[in-house]
Amino acid sequence: MFVIFLFTSLIGCKQHGKISVSTYSSCIKFVGAKNVSKALEIYHSIPDESTKINVFICNSILSCLVKNGKLESCIKLFDQMKRDGLKPDVVTYNTLLAGCIKVKNGYPNAMELVGELPHTGIQMDGVMYGTVLAVCASIGRSEEAENFIRRMKAEGHSLNIYHYSSLLNSYSWKGDYKKADELMTEMKSIGLVPNKVMMTTLLKVYIKGGLFDRSRELLSELESAGYAENEMPYCMLMDGLSKAGKLEEARSIFDDMKGKGVKSDGYANSIMISALCRSKRFEEANELSRDSETTYANCDLVMLNTMLCAYCRAGGMESVMRMMKKMDEQAVSPDYNTFHILIKYFIEEKLHLLAYQTILDMHSKGHRLEEVTSIKTLLVFIVLI
């Protein structure tokens, strides 16, 4: 209600010619935090063109769009602003680049923005380099990240732990532990001490590279430094071990974590259940799923799907129905994986009409099933009956 009141008051002030740049900017930020559509309405209602392309006002509305995950709309508006005469500043570009980190296809947009900078006279600073490195790291573009690091050094910028952290993260995609170790050595040589994020990222690199002995050693270092107070580093190692076919070693990490009373939201259980299912140890997966249901009252969709899959693989109709009811009670909306698990289960149990109804429900929720042989068979069967 207050947002609507503020918007109405602003319109009233506009009619009397009393609105300053700072007022517009502050109001857009405030309203945008609650309702980005209203913030856009305020921006588009600005009658004076010179005010509308004021860099402070433009930065405010672009920031609102970025914070709401609307990068595509943000870029389109930015392009229109430039056509109308906006002269973007370093804040504008930092805002847009930050938005590129949060979206799936942000890298091309980020590189296009960086390519514009020479034409604007804006020099990249440490903050902007840090943001670009984070964009590269978000999709594993390690060579591009290295190029930006070289540019930073050539331009005389001092690298901080966040720059090194992003470059290290880019190595984690392919498990390039040799470059990761070289990076850590370089960083320590200039007096920077790895923090929790960097040590956890290095663990991810070692796991991806299949260095499980070094991963265990690093996990012990994380524990000694007080950086393993929650389940995440244990989960990373468990997941890597189980996917490498080392189920018993993963189980050992899981039991060790539980024995130490490490804080868990159930993600470790979810990983272990999936590992047991991959190894066709369905009864154990089923038992751990029941234990997880009892231990964790509220589960996210990933964990719910994992338990549902375990129940389906074990052939426990009662447990499957209970899990579906639980999802309804917690108002958890099923995703593609949920429907896929159920359809496969219903087909295997020869509950064809129920499988067909699930397909219809799936389509009504905006998901489309891939055309696989089993589904073709099901549809043929339905036509025949």
C-alpha positions in Angstrom: 0.0 0.0 0.0 2.8 2.4 0.9 4.4 1.8 -2.5 1.2 2.8 -4.2 0.9 5.9 -2.0 4.4 6.9 -2.8 3.9 6.4 -6.5 0.6 8.5 -6.4 2.4 11.2 -4.4 5.2 11.3 -7.0 2.7 11.7 -9.8 1.1 14.5 -7.9 4.4 16.3 -7.4 5.2 15.9 -11.1 2.1 17.8 -12.0 3.4 20.8 -10.0 6.9 20.5 -11.4 8.6 19.8 -8.1 10.5 16.6 -8.8 14.3 16.6 -8.8 16.8 14.0 -10.2 17.6 12.8 -6.7 13.9 12.3 -5.9 13.3 10.3 -9.0 16.4 8.2 -8.4 15.6 7.5 -4.7 11.9 6.7 -5.5 12.8 4.3 -8.3 15.2 2.5 -6.0 12.7 2.3 -3.2 9.7 1.3 -5.3 11.9 -1.1 -7.4 12.8 -3.1 -4.3 9.1 -4.0 -3.9 7.7 -3.7 -7.4 9.9 -3.5 -10.5 6.9 -2.8 -12.8 5.9 0.3 -10.8 9.5 1.4 -10.9 9.5 1.1 -14.7 6.2 3.0 -14.8 7.8 5.9 -12.8 10.8 5.9 -15.1 8.7 5.9 -18.3 6.5 8.6 -16.9 9.3 11.2 -16.7 8.3 13.9 -19.1 11.6 15.7 -19.6 14.0 13.8 -21.9 17.1 15.3 -20.4 16.0 14.1 -16.9 15.1 10.7 -18.3 18.6 10.1 -19.5 20.3 11.4 -16.4 22.9 8.8 -15.5 21.8 8.6 -11.8 18.2 7.9 -12.7 19.2 5.5 -15.4 21.5 3.6 -13.1 18.7 3.4 -10.5 16.2 1.7 -12.9 18.9 -0.5 -14.5 19.9 -1.7 -11.0 16.3 -2.5 -10.2 16.0 -4.7 -13.3 19.3 -6.5 -12.5 18.4 -7.2 -8.9 15.1 -8.7 -10.2 17.0 -11.0 -12.7 15.6 -9.2 -15.7 18.9 -8.8 -17.6 17.4 -9.1 -21.1 14.9 -6.2 -20.4 17.8 -4.3 -18.7 20.0 -4.5 -21.8 17.2 -3.5 -24.1 16.4 -0.5 -22.0 20.1 0.4 -21.8 20.4 0.3 -25.6 17.3 2.6 -25.8 18.8 5.0 -23.2 22.0 5.2 -25.3 20.0 6.0 -28.4 18.3 8.7 -26.5 21.6 10.3 -25.4 22.6 8.6 -22.2 26.3 8.8 -21.4 26.9 5.8 -19.2 29.5 5.9 -16.4 31.5 3.2 -14.6 28.6 2.5 -12.3 26.3 1.8 -15.2 28.7 -0.8 -16.6 29.4 -2.3 -13.3 25.7 -2.7 -12.7 25.1 -4.4 -16.0 28.1 -6.6 -15.7 27.0 -7.7 -12.2 23.7 -8.8 -13.8 25.5 -11.0 -16.3 26.8 -13.2 -13.5 23.3 -14.1 -12.5 21.9 -15.4 -15.8 22.6 -18.4 -17.9 23.7 -16.7 -21.1 25.3 -13.6 -19.5 28.8 -14.1 -20.9 28.1 -12.8 -24.4 26.4 -9.7 -23.0 29.3 -9.1 -20.7 31.9 -9.3 -23.5 29.8 -6.9 -25.6 29.7 -4.5 -22.7 33.5 -4.7 -22.2 33.9 -4.2 -25.9 32.1 -0.9 -25.7 34.4 0.6 -23.0 37.1 1.9 -25.3 34.5 3.9 -27.2 33.3 5.6 -23.9 36.6 6.5 -22.5 35.9 4.5 -19.4 38.8 2.5 -18.0 38.3 -0.9 -16.3 39.1 -0.7 -12.6 39.7 -3.5 -10.1 36.0 -3.8 -9.3 35.0 -4.1 -13.0 37.7 -6.7 -13.6 36.5 -8.6 -10.6 33.0 -8.7 -12.0 34.1 -9.8 -15.5 36.3 -12.5 -13.9 33.3 -13.8 -12.0 31.3 -13.9 -15.2 34.0 -15.9 -16.9 34.2 -18.3 -13.9 30.5 -18.8 -13.9 30.7 -20.8 -17.1 34.3 -22.1 -16.8 35.9 -19.8 -19.3 39.4 -20.2 -17.8 41.4 -19.0 -20.8 39.4 -15.8 -21.0 39.8 -15.3 -17.2 43.5 -15.7 -17.6 43.6 -13.1 -20.3 41.8 -10.6 -18.1 44.2 -11.3 -15.3 47.1 -10.6 -17.7 45.5 -7.4 -18.7 45.1 -6.4 -15.0 48.8 -7.0 -14.4 49.9 -5.1 -17.5 47.8 -2.1 -16.5 49.3 -2.1 -13.0 46.2 -3.3 -11.1 46.8 -5.1 -7.8 45.1 -8.5 -7.7 43.1 -9.3 -4.5 41.7 -12.5 -3.2 38.4 -12.1 -5.0 40.2 -11.9 -8.4 42.2 -15.1 -7.6 39.1 -16.8 -6.3 37.2 -16.3 -9.6 40.1 -17.6 -11.6 40.4 -20.6 -9.3 36.7 -21.2 -9.8 37.1 -21.2 -13.5 39.6 -24.1 -13.1 37.0 -26.2 -11.2 34.9 -26.9 -14.3 37.5 -29.1 -15.8 39.4 -30.0 -12.6 42.6 -28.3 -13.8 44.4 -28.9 -10.5 47.9 -28.1 -11.9 46.9 -24.5 -12.7 45.0 -24.3 -9.5 48.1 -25.3 -7.5 50.2 -22.8 -9.4 47.6 -20.1 -8.7 47.6 -20.8 -5.0 51.4 -20.7 -4.9 51.4 -17.3 -6.7 48.7 -15.9 -4.4 50.6 -17.0 -1.2 53.8 -15.5 -2.6 52.3 -12.0 -2.5 51.0 -12.5 1.0 47.4 -13.4 0.4 45.9 -16.0 2.7 43.3 -18.4 1.2 39.9 -17.9 2.8 37.0 -20.4 3.2 35.7 -19.8 -0.3 39.0 -20.4 -2.0 39.8 -23.5 0.0 36.4 -24.9 -0.7 36.8 -24.1 -4.4 40.2 -25.8 -4.4 38.5 -28.8 -3.0 36.0 -28.7 -5.9 39.0 -28.6 -8.3 40.6 -31.6 -6.8 37.4 -33.6 -6.8 36.7 -32.8 -10.4 40.3 -33.8 -11.3 39.8 -37.1 -9.5 42.4 -36.4 -6.8 40.5 -38.0 -3.9 43.4 -38.5 -1.6 44.4 -34.8 -1.8 40.7 -34.0 -1.5 40.5 -35.8 1.9 43.6 -34.0 3.1 42.2 -30.7 2.1 38.9 -31.6 3.9 40.9 -32.2 7.0 42.5 -28.8 6.6 39.1 -27.2 6.2 38.0 -28.9 9.4 41.1 -27.7 11.3 40.5 -24.1 10.1 36.9 -24.2 11.2 35.7 -24.0 7.6 33.7 -27.3 7.6 31.0 -26.4 10.1 28.3 -27.2 7.6 27.8 -30.1 5.2 28.8 -28.6 1.9 32.5 -29.7 1.6 31.5 -33.2 2.8 28.7 -33.3 0.2 31.1 -32.3 -2.6 33.5 -35.1 -1.8 30.7 -37.6 -1.3 29.2 -36.7 -4.7 32.5 -36.9 -6.5 33.4 -40.3 -4.9 30.0 -41.8 -5.6 30.0 -40.7 -9.2 33.5 -42.2 -9.6 32.1 -45.6 -8.4 33.6 -45.3 -4.9 30.3 -45.8 -3.0 31.9 -47.2 0.1 34.3 -44.4 0.4 31.4 -41.9 -0.1 29.5 -43.8 2.6 32.5 -43.4 4.9 32.6 -39.6 4.5 28.8 -39.6 5.1 29.1 -41.6 8.3 32.1 -39.5 9.5 30.1 -36.3 8.9 27.1 -37.6 10.9 29.4 -38.8 13.7 30.9 -35.3 14.0 27.5 -33.7 14.3 28.1 -31.5 11.3 25.1 -29.1 10.6 23.0 -30.5 7.8 19.9 -29.5 5.9 19.5 -32.9 4.4 21.6 -32.4 1.3 24.1 -35.0 2.3 21.3 -37.5 2.7 20.0 -36.6 -0.8 23.5 -37.3 -2.3 23.8 -40.6 -0.5 20.3 -41.7 -1.6 21.1 -40.9 -5.2 24.4 -42.8 -4.9 22.7 -45.9 -3.5 20.1 -45.8 -6.3 22.8 -45.5 -9.0 24.4 -48.7 -7.4 21.0 -50.4 -7.5 20.9 -50.7 -3.7 17.3 -49.7 -3.6 16.4 -51.0 -0.2 19.1 -49.0 1.5 18.1 -45.9 -0.5 14.5 -46.5 0.6 15.5 -46.9 4.2 17.6 -43.7 4.2 14.8 -41.8 2.5 12.4 -42.8 5.3 15.0 -41.6 7.8 15.3 -38.3 5.9 11.6 -37.8 5.9 11.5 -38.2 9.7 14.6 -36.0 10.3 13.9 -33.1 8.0 10.3 -31.8 8.2 10.7 -29.3 5.3 12.6 -30.4 2.3 13.4 -28.5 -0.9 12.3 -29.9 -4.3 15.7 -31.5 -5.1 15.6 -33.5 -1.9 11.9 -34.4 -2.4 12.6 -35.6 -5.9 15.5 -37.7 -4.7 13.4 -39.4 -2.1 10.6 -39.9 -4.5 13.0 -41.5 -7.0 14.2 -43.9 -4.3 10.7 -44.9 -3.4 9.8 -45.5 -7.0 13.0 -47.6 -7.7 12.2 -49.7 -4.6 8.6 -50.2 -5.8 7.0 -48.7 -2.7 3.6 -47.4 -3.9 2.6 -46.4 -0.4 5.7 -44.4 0.1 5.3 -42.8 -3.4 1.8 -41.7 -2.6 2.9 -40.4 0.8 5.6 -38.3 -0.8 3.2 -36.8 -3.4 0.9 -35.9 -0.6 3.7 -34.3 1.3 4.6 -32.2 -1.7 1.0 -31.0 -1.9 0.9 -30.2 1.8 4.1 -28.2 1.6 2.8 -26.4 -1.6 5.9 -27.6 -3.5 5.3 -27.3 -7.3 6.6 -30.3 -9.2 9.2 -29.7 -11.9 10.2 -31.7 -15.0 12.2 -34.2 -13.0 9.2 -34.9 -10.6 7.0 -35.7 -13.6 9.6 -37.8 -15.3 10.2 -39.9 -12.2 6.5 -40.5 -11.7 5.7 -41.3 -15.4 8.6 -43.8 -15.6 7.4 -45.5 -12.3 3.7 -45.7 -13.4 4.7 -47.3 -16.7 6.9 -49.8 -15.0 4.1 -50.7 -12.7 1.7 -50.9 -15.7 -0.4 -48.1 -14.3 -0.8 -46.7 -17.8 -3.9 -44.5 -17.3 -2.2 -42.9 -14.3 0.9 -42.4 -16.3 -1.2 -40.8 -19.1 -2.9 -38.5 -16.6 0.5 -37.5 -15.2 1.6 -36.6 -18.8 -1.5 -34.4 -19.2 -0.8 -32.7 -15.8 2.8 -32.2 -16.8 1.8 -30.5 -20.0 -0.6 -28.3 -18.2 2.3 -27.1 -16.0 4.3 -26.0 -19.1 6.6 -29.0 -19.2 7.1 -31.2 -22.3 8.2 -34.8 -22.2 10.9 -36.0 -24.5 9.8 -38.5 -27.1 11.3 -41.7 -25.8 10.4 -45.3 -26.7 8.6 -46.1 -23.5 6.3 -43.1 -23.8 5.6 -44.0 -27.4 4.6 -47.5 -26.2 2.4 -46.0 -23.5 0.5 -43.8 -26.0 0.0 -46.7 -28.4 -1.4 -48.7 -25.5 -3.8 -45.9 -24.5 -5.1 -45.6 -28.1 -5.7 -49.3 -28.2 -7.8 -49.3 -25.0 
